Amino acid sequence: MPPRAHAESVAIGRYAEIHVGVSHRHAYATEGGDAQRTGRSRAHAPSAPPTRRWSVVLPTQRLLAPLVMADGTLIVGSATGVYALDPRDGLQRWFAPIGAVRGSPSITPDGEVAVVADGKLLTLQEGGRARQRGALVDLVGELLVLDSGAAVVAGRDGALHVVAPDGSDVSSVTWDATLPRWLASQRGDSVVIAGLAAEVMLMSHGRGGARRVHIGESVTVRPLVGDDDSVWALSERGTVWVIAPGAAPQPIASLGQSGISVPAALGRDGGLRVALRYGEIVCVDASGTIRWRRGIDSPGSPMLLAADDTTLLVSGTGTLYAIDHSGELRWRVATEMRAGGRPVLGADGTLYLVGRGGRIEAWR
């Protein structure tokens, strides 16, 4: 069969983003929105305060932020398995009882759902049929699916394994600091790895080998990768670090608060949005300049950035916020969700929220 090429239209506006690699037909295909974990969506947020369209409670106590497939189906990882929900009403389409899901699932280039559950790497096909991908067991932490379709997974043996689409173990590298918790992708075949340690590792699984980058402070949240392949990391003292390709790490800003634990989001405008502990969102650029600050009513959830860099998040009191690219409040609306997982946008602008007690809601 000859190779197939995918193309998509490029919107013209303040920023234009041209995608390569896997198909981007899915509205939200992985944790952080993309393999770089930027927190970006290509969908547009509601222009006015949305209203709740539906609310369902699933029979489980822990839900992960949903994926949104090309047909709108919501894929929700949980403590008991993976649910597929109808976006129109939240009704269950299927359930895969595969055990506790470690990290959000991801949609592979061929449209399957990849997930780590019960210590194994699995793929889910139509109807929730599960099959094990490769022979690796006792896997921990989150899953990273690369543009090539290869999956990067951490084992309890302290190694990072790269598993090809056919299930073969392509390569591995030992991570001897703490168990690797977070993974992100650079262009090509490089993977950014971090745990609760004072270093970040850059692994090239195609060429072999890894580069360890020491930053002097423990990383506290998932690093993410900018459009120029720079790695952004937040440390235990509230320092923002940037590691440019081939360069030494640079502390570009001190945000003045330790213990930051909510993943940041990186806009198309180059501004990193960081949620501080006491109810404030800060936007800082690569030069260390604070572009803006915006107070909210309590600490917030992980953030999602809409197509125009509008920041979306839910506070600890249940307020859903939309803050525009310049830090101005666009709207806010009271919900009953409290600070849960990252809000997720469907292609039609519907916002999906997850909260405690197995609740998931749609707002539009």
Secondary structure, DSSP 8 states (H G I E B T S, - for coil): ------------SS------SS---SSB-STTSSTT---B-SS---SS---EEEEEE-SSS-B---EE-TT--EEEEBSS-EEEE-TTT--EEEEE----B-S--EE-TTS-EEEEETTEEEEE-GGG-EEE-SS--SEEEEEEE-TTS-EEEEETTSEEEEE-TTS-EEEEEE--SS---EEEE-STTEEEEE-SSSEEEEEETTT--EEEEE-SS-B-S--EE-TTS-EEEEBTTSEEEEE-TTS--EEEEE-S-S---S--EE-TTS-EEEEETTTEEEEE-TTS-EEEEEE-SS-B---EE-TT--EEEEBTTSEEEEE-TTS-EEEEEE-S--S-S--EE-TTS-EEEE-GGGEEEEE-
